[in-house]
């Protein structure tokens, strides 16, 4: 009997369904508590997907495979860049040449300062002006203050008060253009000139009161400023009824406290 030939249909590879990263992370957490079949039932993925994602997480610590980058390998490994990042976070004002020396001392790697800067930029770190906080600042007290303010006061009750001062040096610009290899020179007077102090009171309605004095603020001048501000405020617990200021010494006089509380 003559045989019949059947034409086989070409096999097509199934397209892999996209699974977002949050689902993959949830998959890993569930797999450490549930069986594979339970995870597949809950998330609607295959057992092979569960095995593949968990294996990748155990190998790399992430649920997404990092693509292989083309071109020349980087001078610093991810471990060495993480070391630099840790040094910067531990001592934010560390200099680049100090990082260069630490890298050589720990990993015996000699690299340029440009490479170090670029590596830190890829980590999202930039070199900027320092914002200094007092060592005496108590974080527990700050947390308690934030809790009290958030629980018992409204934003429209606060009137924020602070002093500032300026002289001729205040308007000096810190950066300027110049050709490579030459200093950026600007002729300027080294005299400070007169000093002026300003004390504004700011609320959600804008500036309620403001005074400007030549020289620095003293306790008497500040008390006069608060006396003028109180005429623009309302009794507690009304709007604009709470003065918020820092703990400078001129803010702590008994006369000032009595003047405010008598209102």
Order of alpha helices (4+ residues) and beta strands (2+ residues): alpha-alpha-alpha-alpha-alpha-alpha-alpha-beta-beta-beta-alpha-beta-alpha
